[in-house]
């Protein structure tokens, strides 16, 4: 089956709004006479702010393929082989449980009160059946619910096809590595904003 990737709809919308605000402010400072004496600093600061927004809001994701589920948070990347996964939870946000480790997924936050209410109404309108005591984070239409469904459906399909070995989770390592590219983007963005403010 092909690799599938999930990113939060909410944070993508927030990211686009932030990019638009940064662009409007930067263009305003560049075109208004006397607003800025150093247009290069405005550009550096604007690009720095856009880089920070990208690193924090756009880059987190969760992906599944036939070998593992990969979690890309802001600073760290986790690659969890299916045989190491023991539970998928949505109590506060999507969390993947392995023996001795609980991995939070930045790209799949649980909904707030308003988001929960909206998702519940949409689910009822679609005549979907919700089990009693279903957590808001499990509902279809929420970031955590959609991401959890992505993970569970691939996990169960592979398990049912006999491609996930049971009973060996304790011995299967989970790879953890820094997201060097994203960290460099974040550092460069912060440096650009600090430079623009310091030299303005």
C-alpha positions as CSV (number, residue, x, y, z in Angstrom):
1,X,0.0,0.0,0.0
2,X,1.3,3.5,-0.7
3,X,2.7,5.8,2.0
4,X,0.1,8.2,3.5
5,X,0.8,11.4,5.4
6,X,-1.4,13.4,7.7
7,X,-1.0,17.0,8.8
8,X,-3.4,19.0,11.0
9,X,-6.0,21.0,9.1
10,X,-6.2,23.5,11.8
11,X,-2.5,24.2,12.0
12,X,-2.2,24.4,8.2
13,X,-5.0,27.0,8.1
14,X,-3.3,28.9,11.0
15,X,0.0,28.7,9.1
16,X,-1.4,30.2,6.0
17,X,-3.1,33.0,8.0
18,X,0.3,33.7,9.7
19,X,2.1,33.8,6.4
20,X,-0.4,36.2,5.0
21,X,-0.1,38.5,8.1
22,X,3.7,38.4,7.8
23,X,3.5,39.3,4.1
24,X,1.1,42.2,4.6
25,X,3.2,43.7,7.4
26,X,6.4,43.3,5.5
27,X,4.9,44.8,2.3
28,X,3.4,47.6,4.3
29,X,6.8,48.4,5.9
30,X,8.4,48.4,2.5
31,X,5.9,50.5,0.5
32,X,4.9,53.1,3.1
33,X,7.4,56.1,2.9
34,X,9.4,56.4,6.0
35,X,8.1,53.3,7.7
36,X,11.5,51.6,7.5
37,X,15.0,52.9,6.7
38,X,16.4,49.4,6.2
39,X,14.3,47.4,3.7
40,X,16.8,44.5,3.9
41,X,16.1,44.1,7.6
42,X,12.3,44.0,6.9
43,X,12.8,41.2,4.4
44,X,15.2,39.3,6.7
45,X,12.7,39.6,9.6
46,X,9.8,38.6,7.4
47,X,11.5,35.6,6.1
48,X,12.7,34.7,9.6
49,X,9.1,34.9,10.9
50,X,7.8,32.8,8.0
51,X,10.5,30.2,8.6
52,X,9.5,29.9,12.3
53,X,5.8,29.5,11.4
54,X,6.7,26.9,8.8
55,X,8.9,24.9,11.3
56,X,6.3,25.0,14.1
57,X,3.0,24.8,12.3
58,X,3.5,23.3,8.9
59,X,6.2,20.7,9.3
60,X,4.7,18.3,12.0
61,X,3.2,15.3,10.4
62,X,2.5,11.6,10.8
63,X,3.0,9.1,8.0
64,X,2.3,5.4,7.6
65,X,3.7,2.8,5.2
66,X,3.8,-0.9,5.3
67,X,6.9,-1.0,7.6
68,X,6.2,1.6,10.3
69,X,4.4,4.7,11.4
70,X,6.6,7.8,11.3
71,X,6.0,10.8,13.6
72,X,7.6,14.1,12.7
73,X,7.3,16.4,15.6
74,X,9.0,19.8,15.7
75,X,12.4,18.6,17.0
76,X,12.3,14.8,16.9
77,X,11.4,12.1,14.4
78,X,10.1,8.7,15.7
79,X,9.9,5.7,13.4
80,X,7.7,3.0,15.1
81,X,7.7,-0.4,13.5
82,X,4.2,-1.9,13.5
83,X,5.4,-4.8,15.7
84,X,6.4,-2.3,18.4
85,X,3.0,-0.6,18.5
86,X,0.7,-1.7,21.3
87,X,-1.9,1.0,21.5
88,X,-3.2,4.1,19.7
89,X,-4.8,6.6,22.1
90,X,-6.4,10.0,21.7
91,X,-6.9,11.1,25.3
92,X,-5.2,14.5,25.0
93,X,-3.8,14.3,21.5
94,X,-2.9,11.3,19.4
95,X,-0.4,9.2,21.2
96,X,1.3,6.0,20.1
97,X,2.2,3.5,22.9
98,X,5.1,1.1,22.7
99,X,6.6,-0.8,25.7
100,X,8.0,1.8,28.0
101,X,7.3,4.8,25.7
102,X,4.4,7.1,24.9
103,X,4.9,9.2,21.7
104,X,2.8,12.3,21.4
105,X,1.9,13.4,17.9
106,X,2.1,17.2,17.4
107,X,0.3,17.0,14.1
108,X,-2.8,15.5,15.6
109,X,-4.0,17.5,18.6
110,X,-7.3,16.6,20.3
111,X,-10.1,19.1,19.6
112,X,-11.0,21.9,22.1
113,X,-14.6,22.2,23.4
114,X,-15.8,24.1,20.3
115,X,-14.2,21.6,17.9
116,X,-15.6,18.7,19.8
117,X,-19.1,20.1,19.6
118,X,-18.8,20.8,15.9
119,X,-17.4,17.3,15.2
120,X,-20.2,15.7,17.2
121,X,-22.9,17.6,15.4
122,X,-21.4,16.8,12.0
123,X,-21.1,13.1,13.0
124,X,-24.8,13.0,14.0
125,X,-25.9,14.7,10.8
126,X,-24.0,12.0,8.8
127,X,-26.0,9.4,10.8
128,X,-22.8,8.0,12.1
129,X,-23.0,5.7,15.1
130,X,-20.9,6.8,18.1
131,X,-20.2,4.3,20.9
132,X,-21.1,5.5,24.4
133,X,-18.3,7.4,26.2
134,X,-16.4,8.1,22.9
135,X,-13.7,10.6,23.5
136,X,-13.9,13.9,21.5
137,X,-10.5,13.1,20.1
138,X,-11.8,9.9,18.5
139,X,-14.5,11.6,16.5
140,X,-14.2,11.7,12.7
141,X,-13.5,15.2,11.5
142,X,-11.1,16.0,14.3
143,X,-7.4,16.0,13.7
144,X,-6.7,13.4,16.4
145,X,-9.6,11.2,15.2
146,X,-8.6,11.3,11.5
147,X,-4.9,10.6,12.3
148,X,-5.9,7.8,14.7
149,X,-8.0,6.2,12.0
150,X,-5.2,6.5,9.5
151,X,-2.8,4.6,11.8
152,X,-5.3,2.0,13.0
153,X,-6.6,1.1,9.6
154,X,-3.1,0.5,8.2
155,X,-2.1,-1.4,11.4
156,X,-5.1,-3.6,11.4
157,X,-4.9,-4.3,7.7
158,X,-1.3,-5.4,8.0
159,X,-2.0,-7.4,11.1
160,X,-5.0,-9.2,9.5
161,X,-2.7,-10.0,6.5
162,X,-0.2,-11.6,8.8
163,X,2.4,-9.0,8.2
164,X,2.8,-7.8,11.8
165,X,4.4,-10.3,14.2
166,X,2.7,-10.4,17.5
167,X,4.3,-10.7,21.0
168,X,7.7,-9.1,20.1
169,X,6.9,-5.5,20.9
170,X,9.4,-5.5,23.8
171,X,12.3,-6.4,21.6
172,X,11.5,-4.1,18.6
173,X,13.4,-0.8,18.8
174,X,11.8,2.5,18.0
175,X,14.2,4.8,16.1
176,X,14.4,8.4,17.4
177,X,16.4,11.0,15.7
178,X,16.6,14.8,15.6
179,X,14.9,16.6,12.7
180,X,18.0,18.5,11.8
181,X,16.5,20.2,8.7
182,X,13.6,21.5,10.7
183,X,15.7,22.6,13.7
184,X,18.0,24.5,11.3
185,X,15.0,26.2,9.7
186,X,13.8,27.2,13.2
187,X,17.2,28.5,14.3
188,X,17.6,30.4,11.1
189,X,14.2,31.9,11.4
190,X,14.7,33.0,15.0
191,X,18.1,34.4,14.1
192,X,16.6,36.4,11.2
193,X,13.9,37.9,13.5
194,X,16.5,38.8,16.2
195,X,18.8,40.3,13.7
196,X,16.0,42.4,12.2
197,X,14.9,43.7,15.6
198,X,18.4,44.3,16.9
199,X,19.6,46.3,13.9
200,X,16.4,48.2,13.2
